[in-house]
């Protein structure tokens, strides 16, 4: 076992009477030398005191920083509340104080940047309002779009109210622009464009304007399609109605007109087909008439001339629908109902038009009319102009 000086704790030998370090006489009892009793060195008081002071300073500085951070957080929250309510100047003041309390506060720095841009956006909205009063719609919309674009890098609950204000202001400008353009008696194509613009605005007033535009489109479509229907332009009328229904699909007026056009088209086509069939039948009947029954015998007689010779005279009439020519009449002469001579004679003029009358005559110089002579027309032939 190691022995120590009970006064300073220095190791000693069993045969030593005095401590070689502190010089004090060692106890005769060896058991007392077993205890290592080390006295505190007074030279340590100063460095320990310095360390304690530094530690306390750090603690107080930390508490100070915590206090500053807490106050900065409170000011930041106040600034955010003001920004959400649209009080951007108050928000600006609170956020600047927050940064004075805590310069390493990135959220406050971002929020302050947003507030600066929001103040500019507020001014742009006021300028847009003035432009709206001067009916400078496009310039006003450009300002709103520019303001909204400047906020594209920000998000969160603080940004939403300002975005909503910008959206509301844009809708107001668009509504006023729509009203103005509707007063300028726009064409049907312009009305269709205005309808899409009005439909994109989601508010009650825009819905009324949308309904008004749809009504005007329906009336224009109905009028134009009805004119084409009266002119039997069924396909064009259907195209007009179907185009109008793209913009007013729920219109009962256009749906009813479409049904009417389709029925009228079917009825017209059916009637037209019937007329074509009738025309074909009539043409066939006419062809048969012209080929087989084009000449009507008006009269035919056997007379006696001054020399007592038999003279045949007759008339025919064209009942054809087209000109006919080279009409040849074949007849027989009868005596006591017995035929004793056949002959052919041409009608003059050579060509007969519909309802025109022609004549024929022939003198039989070799026949003396001493007895009663009768005549019978056997056939009449003709040619048709092609």
C-alpha positions in Angstrom: 0.0 0.0 0.0 1.1 3.5 -0.9 1.6 6.0 1.9 0.9 9.7 1.6 1.6 12.9 3.5 -1.7 13.6 5.4 -1.1 17.3 4.9 -0.4 17.7 1.2 -1.0 14.2 -0.2 2.5 13.7 -1.5 3.7 10.1 -1.7 6.2 9.2 1.0 8.3 6.2 2.0 7.8 4.2 5.2 11.2 5.2 6.6 10.7 9.0 6.0 10.0 11.2 9.0 9.4 14.4 7.1 7.4 15.2 3.9 9.8 16.1 1.1 7.3 18.6 -0.3 5.6 20.5 2.5 8.4 19.7 5.1 6.0 18.8 7.9 6.7 15.9 10.3 5.0 12.8 9.3 2.8 10.8 11.8 4.5 7.9 13.5 1.3 5.8 13.0 1.5 4.3 9.5 -2.3 4.1 9.3 -2.5 7.9 9.3 -0.2 8.0 6.3 -2.7 5.8 4.3 -5.2 8.8 3.9 -4.6 11.0 0.9 -5.6 14.4 2.2 -5.0 17.1 -0.4 -5.5 20.7 0.6 -7.0 23.2 -1.9 -4.6 25.5 -3.7 -5.7 29.1 -3.2 -4.2 30.0 -6.5 -7.2 28.5 -8.2 -9.7 31.1 -6.8 -9.0 33.7 -9.6 -9.4 31.5 -12.7 -12.5 29.8 -11.2 -14.0 33.2 -10.5 -13.3 34.4 -14.1 -14.9 31.2 -15.5 -18.0 31.7 -13.3 -18.3 35.3 -14.4 -18.0 34.3 -18.1 -20.6 31.6 -17.6 -23.0 34.0 -15.9 -22.4 36.6 -18.7 -23.2 34.0 -21.3 -26.3 33.0 -19.4 -27.5 36.6 -19.2 -26.7 37.3 -22.8 -28.6 34.2 -23.9 -31.5 35.3 -21.8 -31.3 38.7 -23.4 -31.2 37.2 -26.9 -34.2 35.0 -26.0 -36.0 38.1 -24.9 -35.2 40.0 -28.1 -36.2 36.9 -30.2 -39.5 36.7 -28.3 -40.2 40.4 -28.8 -39.2 40.1 -32.5 -41.6 37.1 -32.8 -44.4 39.1 -31.2 -43.8 42.0 -33.6 -43.6 39.6 -36.5 -47.0 38.1 -35.6 -48.4 41.6 -35.3 -47.0 42.6 -38.7 -48.6 39.5 -40.2 -52.0 40.3 -38.7 -51.8 43.8 -40.1 -50.7 42.5 -43.5 -53.6 40.0 -43.6 -56.0 42.9 -42.8 -54.5 45.0 -45.5 -52.9 47.5 -43.1 -49.6 47.4 -44.9 -48.0 50.5 -43.4 -48.6 49.2 -39.8 -47.3 45.8 -40.9 -44.2 47.6 -42.3 -43.5 49.3 -39.0 -44.0 46.2 -36.9 -41.7 44.1 -39.2 -38.9 46.7 -39.2 -39.0 46.7 -35.4 -38.9 42.9 -35.4 -35.8 43.0 -37.5 -34.2 45.6 -35.1 -34.8 43.2 -32.3 -33.5 40.2 -34.2 -31.5 40.9 -37.3 -31.2 37.2 -38.1 -34.9 36.8 -38.7 -35.4 35.6 -42.4 -39.2 35.2 -42.1 -39.5 38.8 -41.1 -37.2 39.9 -43.9 -39.4 38.0 -46.4 -42.6 39.4 -44.9 -41.2 42.9 -45.1 -40.3 42.4 -48.8 -43.9 41.2 -49.4 -45.3 44.2 -47.6 -43.3 46.6 -49.8 -44.6 44.9 -52.9 -48.1 44.8 -51.5 -48.0 48.6 -51.0 -47.0 49.0 -54.6 -49.9 46.6 -55.6 -52.3 48.8 -53.6 -51.1 51.8 -55.5 -51.5 49.9 -58.8 -55.1 49.0 -57.9 -55.9 52.7 -57.2 -54.3 53.7 -60.6 -56.4 50.9 -62.2 -59.5 52.3 -60.7 -58.7 55.8 -62.2 -58.1 54.2 -65.6 -61.4 52.3 -65.3 -63.2 55.6 -64.8 -61.6 56.8 -68.1 -62.6 53.5 -69.8 -59.0 52.6 -70.3 -59.8 48.9 -69.7 -56.7 47.3 -71.2 -54.3 49.6 -69.3 -56.2 48.9 -66.1 -56.0 45.2 -66.6 -52.3 45.4 -67.4 -51.7 47.1 -64.1 -53.6 44.4 -62.2 -51.7 41.6 -64.1 -48.4 43.3 -63.3 -49.3 43.5 -59.6 -50.3 39.9 -59.5 -47.2 38.8 -61.3 -45.0 40.6 -58.7 -46.6 38.4 -56.0 -45.9 35.1 -57.8 -42.9 34.3 -55.5 -45.0 34.6 -52.3 -47.5 32.3 -50.8 -49.3 31.7 -47.6 -52.3 33.1 -45.7 -50.9 36.7 -45.8 -50.8 36.7 -49.6 -54.3 35.2 -50.2 -56.3 38.4 -49.2 -54.3 40.6 -51.5 -54.6 38.1 -54.4 -58.4 38.0 -53.8 -58.5 41.8 -53.9 -56.6 41.8 -57.2 -58.9 39.1 -58.6 -62.0 41.1 -57.5 -60.6 44.3 -59.1 -59.8 42.4 -62.3 -63.4 41.0 -62.4 -64.8 44.5 -61.8 -62.7 45.9 -64.7 -63.8 43.0 -67.0 -67.4 43.5 -66.1 -67.3 47.2 -66.9 -65.6 46.4 -70.2 -68.2 43.8 -71.0 -71.0 46.3 -70.3 -69.3 48.9 -72.5 -68.8 46.5 -75.4 -72.4 45.2 -75.2 -73.6 48.8 -75.6 -71.6 49.0 -79.0 -74.0 46.7 -80.8 -71.5 43.8 -81.3 -71.7 41.3 -84.1 -72.7 37.7 -83.4 -69.0 36.6 -83.5 -68.1 39.3 -81.0 -71.0 38.2 -78.8 -69.7 34.7 -78.7 -66.3 36.0 -77.6 -67.9 38.2 -74.9 -69.9 35.2 -73.7 -66.7 33.2 -72.9 -65.2 36.2 -71.2 -68.3 36.8 -69.1 -68.6 33.1 -68.2 -65.0 33.1 -66.9 -66.0 35.7 -64.2 -67.5 33.9 -61.2 -69.9 36.3 -59.6 -73.6 37.0 -59.6 -73.5 40.1 -61.9 -71.4 38.2 -64.4 -74.0 35.4 -64.5 -76.7 38.0 -65.4 -74.6 39.4 -68.2 -73.8 35.8 -69.4 -77.6 35.1 -69.5 -78.2 38.3 -71.4 -75.5 37.5 -74.0 -76.9 33.9 -74.4 -80.3 35.3 -75.0 -79.0 37.6 -77.8 -77.1 34.8 -79.4 -80.3 32.6 -79.3 -82.4 35.3 -80.9 -79.9 36.0 -83.6 -79.4 32.2 -84.3 -83.2 31.6 -84.4 -83.8 34.5 -86.8 -81.0 33.5 -89.2 -81.9 29.8 -89.1 -85.6 30.6 -89.6 -84.8 32.6 -92.8 -82.8 29.7 -94.2 -85.6 27.3 -93.2 -88.1 29.4 -95.2 -85.7 29.2 -98.2 -85.5 25.4 -97.9 -81.8 25.7 -97.0 -82.2 22.9 -94.4 -78.5 21.9 -94.0 -77.4 25.5 -93.6 -80.2 26.1 -91.1 -79.1 23.1 -89.1 -75.5 24.2 -89.1 -76.6 27.7 -87.8 -78.7 26.1 -85.0 -76.1 23.6 -83.9 -73.5 26.4 -83.8 -75.8 28.5 -81.6 -76.4 25.6 -79.3 -72.7 25.4 -78.6 -73.2 28.7 -76.7 -76.7 28.0 -75.4 -77.1 24.2 -75.1 -80.0 24.4 -72.8 -82.1 26.7 -75.0 -85.5 25.1 -75.6 -86.1 27.6 -78.4 -83.1 26.3 -80.4 -83.8 22.7 -79.6 -87.4 23.1 -80.8 -86.2 24.8 -84.0 -83.7 22.1 -84.6 -86.5 19.5 -84.4 -88.7 21.5 -86.7 -85.9 21.9 -89.3 -85.2 18.1 -89.2 -88.9 17.3 -89.7 -89.3 19.9 -92.5 -86.2 18.5 -94.2 -87.5 15.0 -94.1 -90.9 16.1 -95.3 -89.3 18.2 -98.1 -87.0 15.3 -99.2 -90.0 12.9 -99.2 -92.1 15.3 -101.3 -89.2 15.9 -103.6 -88.7 12.2 -104.1 -92.4 11.9 -104.8 -92.2 14.7 -107.3 -89.2 13.1 -109.0 -91.1 9.8 -109.2 -94.1 11.6 -110.6 -91.9 13.4 -113.1 -90.4 10.2 -114.2 -93.9 8.6 -114.6 -95.1 11.7 -116.4 -92.1 11.7 -118.7 -92.7 8.0 -119.5 -96.4 8.8 -120.2 -95.4 11.7 -122.3 -92.9 9.6 -124.2 -95.6 7.0 -124.9 -98.0 9.7 -126.0 -95.5 11.3 -128.3 -94.6 7.9 -129.8 -98.0 6.3 -130.0 -100.8 8.9 -129.8 -99.3 12.2 -130.9 -101.8 12.8 -133.7 -105.6 13.2 -133.5 -107.7 12.8 -136.6 -109.9 15.9 -136.8 -111.8 15.1 -140.1 -111.5 13.2 -143.3 -113.9 13.3 -146.3 -114.2 12.2 -149.9 -115.3 15.0 -152.2 -115.8 15.4 -156.0 -114.0 18.1 -157.9 -115.3 19.8 -161.0 -114.2 17.0 -163.2 -116.0 14.5 -161.0 -112.7 13.0 -159.6 -112.6 11.8 -156.1 -110.7 14.2 -153.8 -109.6 13.1 -150.3 -109.4 16.0 -147.7 -108.6 15.8 -144.1 -107.3 17.5 -141.0 -105.2 16.3 -138.1 -104.1 17.9 -134.8 -100.9 17.4 -132.8 -101.6 16.4 -129.2 -97.9 15.7 -128.6 -95.9 17.7 -126.1 -93.0 18.2 -128.5 -92.7 19.1 -132.2 -93.4 16.2 -134.7 -92.7 16.0 -138.4 -93.1 14.0 -141.6 -96.7 12.9 -140.7 -98.0 10.2 -143.1 -101.6 9.2 -143.3 -102.5 5.8 -144.7 -106.1 5.3 -145.7 -108.5 3.0 -147.7 -111.3 3.7 -150.0 -114.4 1.6 -149.6 -117.3 0.8 -151.8 -120.2 -1.0 -150.2 -117.9 -1.6 -147.2 -115.3 -3.3 -149.3 -111.9 -1.7 -149.7 -110.9 -1.3 -153.2 -107.9 1.0 -152.9 -105.2 1.9 -150.4 -103.1 5.1 -150.4 -100.7 7.2 -148.3 -100.5 11.0 -148.2 -98.3 13.4 -146.2 -99.6 16.2 -144.0 -98.6 19.8 -144.5 -97.0 21.7 -143.0 -94.3 19.1 -142.6 -93.7 20.0 -138.9 -96.5 20.4 -136.3 -96.0 21.9 -132.9 -98.2 21.0 -129.9 -101.9 21.8 -130.5 -101.1 22.8 -134.1 -103.4 21.6 -137.0 -102.2 20.2 -140.3 -104.1 19.2 -143.5 -103.8 16.6 -146.1 -105.5 16.1 -149.5 -105.1 13.8 -152.5 -107.0 13.7 -155.9 -107.6 10.3 -157.4 -107.6 11.1 -161.1 -108.3 7.5 -162.0 -111.5 7.3 -160.0 -114.7 8.9 -161.1 -117.0 9.3 -158.1 -120.1 7.8 -159.6 -120.9 5.6 -156.8 -120.8 6.4 -153.0 -117.2 6.1 -151.9 -116.2 5.9 -148.2 -112.8 6.4 -146.6 -111.2 4.8 -143.7 -107.9 6.0 -142.1 -105.9 3.0 -141.3 -102.7 4.4 -139.7 -101.0 7.7 -139.1 -97.2 7.7 -138.7 -94.8 10.5 -137.7 -91.3 11.3 -136.5 -90.2 13.0 -133.3 -87.6 15.7 -133.1 -84.7 14.4 -131.0 
